Amino acid sequence: MKPLANYVDQARQGDTHRKLWVAQFIDDFRRTKDLNAIAAPLADKDSIALLFQAIAHQLCVELKLSIPDWFFDFEPLDEPFFVSNLPNSRFLSLRESPYLFRMRNIFVPANYLVRV
């Protein structure tokens, strides 16, 4: 599995790339449970980096893996970041977003990490 920073870099190429690389990271991490991929802190602290940090943090909790210390070292975004711009999605995301996302000021639907 590639380091987390690689997924973040790929996701920065636009919304379509972000969705693809988020899904790829979720699939790869659930399959491999490779803690080495998330061992190094992300250099950037923008919305995409914090989104991936929140995803990795949530997956560690879900998979009962040890959580790297750097996951607790962050500043929430100044402005809320919503992963979807669909009508009414903001209200649902505000209500449904898991705590590990909300504490970073990132809002996702309840099923954001669900892959079928």
BELRAKA-V22656 format. One record per backbone hydrogen bond with DSSP energy under -1.0 kcal/mol. NH is the residue of the N-H (numbers start at 1). CO is the residue of the C=O. Records with the same first field share a line. If there is no record, write none. Layout:
BEGIN
NH: CO + CO
END
This chain:
BEGIN
4: 37
6: 3
8: 4
9: 5
10: 6
11: 7
12: 8
13: 10
14: 11
18: 14
19: 15
20: 16
21: 17
22: 18
23: 19
24: 20
25: 21
26: 22
27: 23
28: 24
29: 25
30: 26
31: 27
32: 28
33: 29
35: 33
37: 34
50: 46
51: 47
52: 48
53: 49
54: 50
55: 51
56: 52
57: 53
58: 54
59: 55
60: 56
61: 57
62: 58
63: 59
65: 60
71: 68
72: 69
73: 70
77: 104
81: 105
83: 107
89: 86
92: 88
93: 89
94: 90
95: 91
96: 92
97: 93
101: 98
102: 98
103: 99
104: 101
105: 102
106: 101
107: 81
112: 109
114: 111
END
